């Protein structure tokens, strides 16, 4: 007799079950040490149109999450090896998975159990026996949330791709965004900024000059000094970039970097001539790294400066009041080889 049920394929210690042909609405991971529960949840959710990944314990659940990238995760609380609460904590602490919705499922329904689930940052807590309609409704709702998050991520990825395309217009700036992103994060760590700010610095390194999409090649690639009119055009790129990113809520923490990375503490920067603490911290960090990387990169109108000359220029700018001396000192400590020069 031919088998017409869901198509199955094994992947190490987890079982992936693909739903019937058609557009996949979501992928759901079910982690439970009881085979009967896994089978019941699989039947309910696959019939509801989802692809299903099954895992029998917490350790294999973590491996399955990173291998299959589910849209929603159902975790039994009382699992061997690693319990559901700990799996949830690890997922929510990982930047790559913290936005993936997690539903804890437990045979315990006391208030303390729900509080433990909240403290583990679970999105939902369901008590066994779970009503089939509630299970499917919860998964559908959380799938929609995850799809909205993914849509924002896709839009952000498109902006990063645009930024790299802009960089590619100028062969002299090849790799600038990646270097800036990496070094800004390193400086941020030295200065003790939080994880959210480090994430903003990572994205800001790529997106800081996205406004140059509005700068003509005749200005951007000019092999010589800019005229006052051309300089005015170039100085518009922070505001253009900020306007481009304004519709995306996911970039709200990055916009101050884009808008203010050319501001200077003494008010000599642009576009607003901000002074002192008016210049956002993350913009100051990117501004320092940006200047150093620009100086040590070849440009159409000059050769790259040596490391020592670039550092000396940066120190002179700091003494002139453009940068925070403590931040520059910290930046120099992140560079290799180690510097012998210090901010006086």
N, C-alpha and C positions, 0 to 999 in steps of 0.2 A: 504493500500500500504506500503510495507517495505521501510524503510529509509536506503539508502546506502551511505549517505554522511559521513563527518568526525564524529567520535565518540566524544561525549561531556560529560564532567563531571564538576560539579560546586564545587568550593572551596571558601567558604565564599564570598567575594566581587569580586572575579576574576573568570574568566571562562577559563579553560584549554581545548584546542582543539587539540587532537592528530591526526596527519596525518595518511595516509594509512599505513598498516602494512609494515614492512621493517626496515632497519637500519635508525635510526634517525640521520640526518646530523647536525641539530642544533635545539635549542629551542629559540624562539623569543618572547619577551614581547612587546606587543603593548599597549601603554597607551594613550588614547584619550577620551575626554568627549563626542565626537559625535559618536553615535552608527553606523551611516552610514560609517564613516571613519574606525572604528574598523572592521566592516564587510567586507569592500573592501580590507583592508590590510590583513585580515585573509584569504580571498579567494585567493589572489595573492600568499601569502607566503606558505599557506598549499599546494596549487597546485604545488609549487616549491619544496616541500618535507620537509618542516620544521614543527616542533611542535609549537603551538602558545599558548601564555598566554595573556589574555585580561584583562585590568584594565581601569576603567572609570575615574580615577582621580589620582593626584600625590601621595596622602597618600596610596591608595591601591596599586599603582605601587611599592612604596618602600617595602611594605609588601610582594608583589608578588616576587620581586627580591630575597629577603632573603629566601622565601619559595621554590621557583622553580629554582633558579640559572640559569637564561637564558644565552645563549651565546651572544645574541645581544639584545639591548634594543632600541625601538623606542618610543620617547617621544614627545607628542604634547607640544608646548611651553605654550599655553594659556589654562591651566587646572585649575579647581577649587581646593580649599583646599591648595594644594602645586603646583606651576607651574612647567613646565618642566625644566626650568633653575635651580631652586632650587633643584629639584630631582637629576639632573645631578651633581650639586656641591656636594651634600651629598654622592652620589655614588662614585665620584672620590676622596672624602676625606676619604673613608673607605678602609683600606688595603685589605679587603676581596672582594671588588667589583671594585676597581679602575682600574683594567685591563680589565674589561668587556666593550666592545665597546658600545658607546651610540650615537644614531642618533637623533638629534633634528629635528622635523618637524613643520613648521610654515607657516601660511598664510602671514607672513610678510617677505619681501625679501630685505629690505633696508640694506645698509652696516652695520649700527649700530646694526641691529638684528644679523647679522652674527658675528660681533665682540663680542657681548654678549655671543653668543654660544661658541666662541673660549675661552673667559675668563672663561666660566663654564667648560672648558676642554672636551667639546663634541668632538667625533671623526669625525662626519659628520654633515652637516646642509642641510636639504632638504626643498625646498619651495613648498607649495601646489599651484596648484594641482601637485602631484608627478606622473611622468611618470611610469607606471607599470614596464617596463623593467629596468629603473634606480633603482627603489626600490629593485627589486629582485637582481640585480647585486651588489648593495651596501651591501645588507644583506649577499649574498654569499661570497663576499670578506672579510667582517668583521668576518664572521663565520670561515673562514680559518685562519685568524689572531688569533682568540680566541682559535682554536684547537691547533695551534702551541704553544701558551702560556700554554695551559693545558698540552701539551706534555712535556714542560720544567718542569712544576710543578710536573708531574708524575715522571720524572726522579729524581728530587730533593727529592721527597717523598721516592723513592727507596733508595737514599743515606741515608736518615734519618733512614729508616728501617734497613739498613745495620749497621749503627752506633749503633743502639739499640741492634742489634744481637751481635755485638762485645762486647758491655757492658754486655750482658747476659752471655758471656763466663766466666766472673769473678763474682761470687756471691757477692763478697765484694764491687763491684762498683754499685750495684743495685740502680737505681734512680739518679746516679751521673749526667748524661746528662741533665735530666729535672731540677734538682736543679741548675746546672751551668747555664743553659739557663735563668731560671727565675731570678737568682741573678745577672747575668751579665746585664740583661736588667734594673734591679732596679738600679744598679750602674751607668749604662749609663745615665739613667734619672737624677740622682743626679748630674752627671758631665755635663749635658746639651747637650748631643749629639742629632743629628737630628733623624727624624723618619726612614730614610733609614738606618742609623747606628744602631738604635735599632732593626730593622728587621734583620740586619746582625748579631747582637749579639744573637738574639733569635735563629737563625739557627746555628750560630757558636758554641753555647753551646752544641748542639746536635752533631755537626760534627767535633769538634776540634780534637778528637782522632780517627777519622775514619781510619787513616793510620795504626792503630794497627791490621788491618786485615792482614797485612804483618808480624806480630810478632808471632813467634811460641808459642803455649801454654806453652812449657817448660820454656820459658822466661817470658811470660806475667803472668803466675800463679805460678812462683817459690816462695816457702815459705821461702825465705831467701834473703840475699844480692846478687846482681848480680855480676858476674865476669866482668872484663873489656871488654871482648869479648861480653858478653851478654848485658852489658850496651850500647855498640856501636850499637848492633842490635835494642835495644829499642829506641835509639836516632834517628833512621831513620824514625820513624813513622810520624813526621811532613812532611817530604819530600814525603813520600809515599802517605799521605793523600792529599797533594797539587797536586800531579800528577794525582790522581784519579779524583779530582774535576775539573781539568784544562779544560776538554772538555765542561763543562757546563757554558755558559755565565751567567746564572742566579746566579751562585755561585762566580762570580768574586769578590764581596765585602766580601765574607766569607773566601776566600783563604788566605788573610794575617793573619787571626785569626788561621787557621789551621796550617800554616807554622811557625808562629812566637810566639805562646803562651808560648813557653818555653824559649824565649829569655829574657835576663835580661839587665837592663840599664847599668851595669858596664861591659858588654861584656862577662860575665861568662856563658851565656845561650847557647842554641843550636837551630837549626843546624848551623847558620852562625856567631854566636858570635857578633850580632849587639849591638850597643851602643847608649845610649841616645835616641834622637828623631828618630834614625833609626828604633826603635821598634815601629810598628804601634800602635796608641792609642787603637784600639779595641782589639788588641792582648794583650796589657798591662792589660786591664780590665779583659779579660778572664783569663790571667795568674794569677792575684791576687786572683780571685775567685776560680780558679782551685787549687791553693796551699792550701787555707783554707779548701775547701771541702775534699781534699785528706787527710789532717791532721786530720780532724774530722770524717773520715770514717775508719772502720776496714780494715786491710790489712792482707794477709796471714802471714806476718812476724812481725806484731805488732798489738796491740789494738788501737782503736781510741783514739786520744788525747781529753782532755776536751776542752771546748770552750776557757777557759782562757789560757791554755797552747798553743793552736793553735794560739791565738792572740799574745801571747808573742813571739812565733817563727816568726810570720809574721812581727812583729815590728823589731825583730833582723835582719831579712833579709832586711828590708827596711833601717835600719841604716847602713847595710853593702853596700848599694848602688844598691840593686837588683830591687827595686820598687820605683815608684814616691811617696814620702810621702803624697802629697795632695790626690792622688788617693786612697791610703791605708786609710787615714783618712776618706775620703768619704765612702769607703767600710765599715769601722767599724760602721759608723753611720747608715748604712742600716741593720745591724744585730740586732737580738733580742735574749736575752735581751740587752738593751742599755749598752754600754761599759763605763767603767770609765777610761780605759787606753787610752792614746792619743799618737800620733806620736810626738816625741820631735825633 
